[in-house]
Amino acid sequence: TGSGKTYTMGTGYRDDCQIGIIPQVMDALFDKIESFSQKVEFQLRVSFIE
């Protein structure tokens, strides 16, 4: 439909420049969590529907 779902969801990518916004956000989120020097506990709930 040309609404950008493929990019948003990140499906069908072959290289880093085609990774969708949802996978990019998840990668950034987990990188940030891993960067904390103190022990911190997180609970994440994520859902999305294509």
N, CA, C and O atoms as CSV, one atom per row, in Angstrom:
chain,resi,resn,atom,element,x,y,z
A,1,THR,N,N,0.808,-1.205,0.000
A,1,THR,CA,C,0.000,0.000,0.000
A,1,THR,C,C,0.847,1.263,0.000
A,1,THR,O,O,0.318,2.367,-0.124
A,2,GLY,N,N,2.153,1.105,0.138
A,2,GLY,CA,C,3.030,2.265,0.102
A,2,GLY,C,C,2.993,3.130,1.348
A,2,GLY,O,O,3.372,4.301,1.303
A,3,SER,N,N,2.538,2.563,2.466
A,3,SER,CA,C,2.431,3.364,3.689
A,3,SER,C,C,3.675,3.290,4.571
A,3,SER,O,O,3.733,3.955,5.605
A,4,GLY,N,N,4.667,2.495,4.182
A,4,GLY,CA,C,5.912,2.423,4.942
A,4,GLY,C,C,5.988,1.306,5.957
A,4,GLY,O,O,6.890,1.300,6.794
A,5,LYS,N,N,5.058,0.351,5.906
A,5,LYS,CA,C,5.057,-0.740,6.895
A,5,LYS,C,C,6.341,-1.552,6.854
A,5,LYS,O,O,6.877,-1.912,7.902
A,6,THR,N,N,6.843,-1.846,5.660
A,6,THR,CA,C,8.052,-2.656,5.558
A,6,THR,C,C,9.200,-1.978,6.282
A,6,THR,O,O,9.939,-2.634,7.017
A,7,TYR,N,N,9.362,-0.685,6.088
A,7,TYR,CA,C,10.434,0.029,6.781
A,7,TYR,C,C,10.172,0.071,8.279
A,7,TYR,O,O,11.080,-0.187,9.069
A,8,THR,N,N,8.970,0.385,8.676
A,8,THR,CA,C,8.656,0.496,10.097
A,8,THR,C,C,8.871,-0.824,10.819
A,8,THR,O,O,9.501,-0.861,11.876
A,9,MET,N,N,8.357,-1.898,10.258
A,9,MET,CA,C,8.443,-3.202,10.900
A,9,MET,C,C,9.833,-3.807,10.759
A,9,MET,O,O,10.245,-4.609,11.597
A,10,GLY,N,N,10.552,-3.438,9.720
A,10,GLY,CA,C,11.899,-3.950,9.536
A,10,GLY,C,C,11.954,-5.293,8.859
A,10,GLY,O,O,12.972,-5.980,8.936
A,11,THR,N,N,10.893,-5.683,8.202
A,11,THR,CA,C,10.882,-6.983,7.547
A,11,THR,C,C,11.508,-6.887,6.171
A,11,THR,O,O,11.367,-5.876,5.484
A,12,GLY,N,N,12.191,-7.926,5.776
A,12,GLY,CA,C,12.741,-8.008,4.434
A,12,GLY,C,C,14.024,-7.237,4.232
A,12,GLY,O,O,14.433,-7.027,3.090
A,13,TYR,N,N,14.681,-6.803,5.308
A,13,TYR,CA,C,15.916,-6.050,5.121
A,13,TYR,C,C,17.087,-6.987,4.846
A,13,TYR,O,O,17.125,-8.116,5.335
A,14,ARG,N,N,18.024,-6.507,4.068
A,14,ARG,CA,C,19.194,-7.306,3.717
A,14,ARG,C,C,20.490,-6.721,4.276
A,14,ARG,O,O,21.470,-7.447,4.444
A,15,ASP,N,N,20.507,-5.458,4.557
A,15,ASP,CA,C,21.701,-4.835,5.117
A,15,ASP,C,C,21.295,-3.761,6.127
A,15,ASP,O,O,20.116,-3.436,6.271
A,16,ASP,N,N,22.293,-3.221,6.821
A,16,ASP,CA,C,22.014,-2.281,7.919
A,16,ASP,C,C,21.235,-1.048,7.501
A,16,ASP,O,O,20.464,-0.514,8.299
A,17,CYS,N,N,21.415,-0.580,6.268
A,17,CYS,CA,C,20.731,0.650,5.863
A,17,CYS,C,C,19.242,0.428,5.643
A,17,CYS,O,O,18.499,1.396,5.481
A,18,GLN,N,N,18.787,-0.820,5.634
A,18,GLN,CA,C,17.370,-1.110,5.422
A,18,GLN,C,C,16.681,-1.634,6.672
A,18,GLN,O,O,15.536,-2.081,6.609
A,19,ILE,N,N,17.366,-1.582,7.804
A,19,ILE,CA,C,16.753,-2.047,9.050
A,19,ILE,C,C,15.660,-1.060,9.444
A,19,ILE,O,O,15.886,0.150,9.463
A,20,GLY,N,N,14.488,-1.573,9.756
A,20,GLY,CA,C,13.345,-0.723,10.091
A,20,GLY,C,C,13.489,-0.004,11.420
A,20,GLY,O,O,14.389,-0.296,12.208
A,21,ILE,N,N,12.597,0.930,11.654
A,21,ILE,CA,C,12.677,1.768,12.848
A,21,ILE,C,C,12.434,0.959,14.125
A,21,ILE,O,O,13.052,1.245,15.151
A,22,ILE,N,N,11.565,-0.028,14.088
A,22,ILE,CA,C,11.310,-0.830,15.295
A,22,ILE,C,C,12.552,-1.627,15.693
A,22,ILE,O,O,12.938,-1.576,16.861
A,23,PRO,N,N,13.202,-2.365,14.777
A,23,PRO,CA,C,14.438,-3.044,15.175
A,23,PRO,C,C,15.539,-2.071,15.619
A,23,PRO,O,O,16.319,-2.395,16.514
A,24,GLN,N,N,15.608,-0.894,15.007
A,24,GLN,CA,C,16.608,0.097,15.418
A,24,GLN,C,C,16.362,0.559,16.850
A,24,GLN,O,O,17.297,0.676,17.641
A,25,VAL,N,N,15.109,0.820,17.175
A,25,VAL,CA,C,14.771,1.262,18.531
A,25,VAL,C,C,15.062,0.163,19.543
A,25,VAL,O,O,15.592,0.435,20.621
A,26,MET,N,N,14.722,-1.068,19.208
A,26,MET,CA,C,14.979,-2.170,20.131
A,26,MET,C,C,16.477,-2.356,20.353
A,26,MET,O,O,16.909,-2.566,21.486
A,27,ASP,N,N,17.270,-2.282,19.292
A,27,ASP,CA,C,18.728,-2.379,19.437
A,27,ASP,C,C,19.258,-1.269,20.333
A,27,ASP,O,O,20.073,-1.522,21.220
A,28,ALA,N,N,18.799,-0.041,20.104
A,28,ALA,CA,C,19.253,1.091,20.912
A,28,ALA,C,C,18.838,0.932,22.373
A,28,ALA,O,O,19.610,1.243,23.279
A,29,LEU,N,N,17.635,0.454,22.595
A,29,LEU,CA,C,17.135,0.259,23.953
A,29,LEU,C,C,17.978,-0.758,24.715
A,29,LEU,O,O,18.390,-0.504,25.847
A,30,PHE,N,N,18.235,-1.906,24.097
A,30,PHE,CA,C,19.027,-2.931,24.776
A,30,PHE,C,C,20.486,-2.505,24.929
A,30,PHE,O,O,21.118,-2.854,25.926
A,31,ASP,N,N,21.032,-1.765,23.976
A,31,ASP,CA,C,22.384,-1.224,24.128
A,31,ASP,C,C,22.448,-0.293,25.334
A,31,ASP,O,O,23.404,-0.343,26.107
A,32,LYS,N,N,21.443,0.550,25.496
A,32,LYS,CA,C,21.403,1.473,26.634
A,32,LYS,C,C,21.311,0.715,27.951
A,32,LYS,O,O,22.006,1.050,28.911
A,33,ILE,N,N,20.464,-0.296,28.002
A,33,ILE,CA,C,20.329,-1.099,29.221
A,33,ILE,C,C,21.661,-1.754,29.570
A,33,ILE,O,O,22.064,-1.758,30.733
A,34,GLU,N,N,22.341,-2.303,28.576
A,34,GLU,CA,C,23.625,-2.968,28.814
A,34,GLU,C,C,24.716,-1.991,29.241
A,34,GLU,O,O,25.705,-2.407,29.844
A,35,SER,N,N,24.559,-0.707,28.944
A,35,SER,CA,C,25.598,0.274,29.254
A,35,SER,C,C,25.601,0.713,30.719
A,35,SER,O,O,26.566,1.338,31.160
A,36,PHE,N,N,24.564,0.409,31.476
A,36,PHE,CA,C,24.526,0.806,32.875
A,36,PHE,C,C,25.603,0.064,33.649
A,36,PHE,O,O,25.728,-1.156,33.543
A,37,SER,N,N,26.389,0.817,34.437
A,37,SER,CA,C,27.484,0.199,35.181
A,37,SER,C,C,26.998,-0.446,36.478
A,37,SER,O,O,27.626,-1.376,36.983
A,38,GLN,N,N,25.901,0.039,37.007
A,38,GLN,CA,C,25.343,-0.554,38.219
A,38,GLN,C,C,24.307,-1.603,37.832
A,38,GLN,O,O,23.743,-1.580,36.738
A,39,LYS,N,N,24.078,-2.517,38.759
A,39,LYS,CA,C,23.060,-3.530,38.496
A,39,LYS,C,C,21.686,-2.869,38.563
A,39,LYS,O,O,21.283,-2.331,39.594
A,40,VAL,N,N,20.995,-2.926,37.457
A,40,VAL,CA,C,19.667,-2.338,37.356
A,40,VAL,C,C,18.749,-3.394,36.765
A,40,VAL,O,O,19.131,-4.107,35.837
A,41,GLU,N,N,17.558,-3.494,37.293
A,41,GLU,CA,C,16.600,-4.472,36.778
A,41,GLU,C,C,15.531,-3.750,35.971
A,41,GLU,O,O,14.981,-2.736,36.402
A,42,PHE,N,N,15.251,-4.294,34.795
A,42,PHE,CA,C,14.246,-3.725,33.917
A,42,PHE,C,C,13.208,-4.774,33.578
A,42,PHE,O,O,13.510,-5.966,33.516
A,43,GLN,N,N,12.012,-4.334,33.365
A,43,GLN,CA,C,10.966,-5.193,32.826
A,43,GLN,C,C,10.421,-4.487,31.593
A,43,GLN,O,O,9.912,-3.369,31.678
A,44,LEU,N,N,10.531,-5.142,30.464
A,44,LEU,CA,C,10.072,-4.562,29.205
A,44,LEU,C,C,8.922,-5.381,28.651
A,44,LEU,O,O,8.936,-6.611,28.698
A,45,ARG,N,N,7.944,-4.696,28.136
A,45,ARG,CA,C,6.849,-5.352,27.416
A,45,ARG,C,C,6.707,-4.643,26.085
A,45,ARG,O,O,6.529,-3.427,26.020
A,46,VAL,N,N,6.788,-5.414,25.049
A,46,VAL,CA,C,6.732,-4.840,23.707
A,46,VAL,C,C,5.791,-5.670,22.865
A,46,VAL,O,O,5.816,-6.899,22.913
A,47,SER,N,N,4.968,-4.999,22.101
A,47,SER,CA,C,4.130,-5.697,21.131
A,47,SER,C,C,3.902,-4.779,19.946
A,47,SER,O,O,3.824,-3.559,20.088
A,48,PHE,N,N,3.799,-5.377,18.799
A,48,PHE,CA,C,3.438,-4.621,17.611
A,48,PHE,C,C,2.774,-5.562,16.631
A,48,PHE,O,O,3.063,-6.758,16.602
A,49,ILE,N,N,1.897,-5.022,15.843
A,49,ILE,CA,C,1.123,-5.807,14.883
A,49,ILE,C,C,1.323,-5.197,13.511
A,49,ILE,O,O,1.236,-3.983,13.327
A,50,GLU,N,N,1.590,-6.058,12.563
A,50,GLU,CA,C,1.739,-5.578,11.198
A,50,GLU,C,C,0.431,-5.696,10.474
A,50,GLU,O,O,0.342,-5.341,9.299
